[in-house]
Amino acid sequence: MLIGDLYRIKALRVISFTSVLRYKQTTKSLPEIAAELDVDAIVEGTVFHEADSVRITAQLIRAKTDEHLWAEHFDRELTADNLFAIQSEISAEIAKALEATLSPEEQERLNERPTDNLAAY
């Protein structure tokens, strides 16, 4: 999961998925949510899967002003290699947008593949 990759970057403070899930159906604004969570930026994203293709869209938003800091979409063939590579790429791009420096160990961890079995993942 992307949140797990981001959590491994020491320069970032990542809020758990469970903590943010309560905002799924909220009418609160992004700045209100960010204030409650005490965060500077929020990552949003979508995944569209069709046949053997996937499109992942990710965006990083400055929480206080609701302004986009970074956004990108990734179109790939859906394989275990591609899925993990996309996650690593997105995590690295988010860290870069936040001006976080990755240690060689952090970069190596981002590139690790947890499994070769996409169905298991």
Residue pairs with C-beta under 8 A, 6 or more apart in sequence:
1 17
1 87
2 43
2 45
2 58
2 87
2 90
2 91
3 14
3 16
3 17
5 87
5 88
5 90
5 91
5 109
5 110
6 12
6 14
6 43
6 91
6 94
6 95
7 14
8 106
8 109
8 110
9 91
9 95
9 100
9 102
9 106
9 110
10 103
10 106
11 95
11 98
11 100
11 101
11 102
12 95
12 98
12 100
13 39
15 37
15 39
19 37
20 33
20 37
23 33
26 33
28 36
29 66
30 42
30 61
30 63
30 66
31 63
31 64
31 65
31 66
33 42
33 63
34 40
34 41
34 42
34 63
34 64
35 63
39 63
40 62
40 63
40 64
41 60
41 61
41 62
41 63
41 69
41 98
42 60
42 61
42 63
43 58
43 59
43 60
43 61
43 94
44 58
44 59
44 61
45 56
45 57
45 58
45 59
45 90
46 56
46 57
47 54
47 55
47 56
47 57
48 54
48 55
48 56
49 78
52 77
52 78
53 75
53 76
53 77
53 78
54 74
54 75
54 76
54 77
54 78
54 82
54 83
54 86
55 73
55 74
55 75
56 73
56 74
56 76
56 86
56 90
57 71
57 72
57 73
57 74
58 71
58 72
58 73
58 74
58 90
58 93
58 94
59 68
59 70
59 71
59 72
60 68
60 69
60 70
60 71
60 94
60 97
60 98
61 67
61 68
61 69
62 68
62 69
69 97
69 98
70 93
70 94
70 97
72 90
72 93
74 86
74 89
74 90
76 82
76 83
76 85
76 86
78 118
79 118
80 113
80 115
80 116
80 117
80 118
80 121
81 113
83 118
83 121
84 113
84 114
88 110
88 111
91 110
92 102
92 107
92 110
95 102
102 110
114 121
115 121
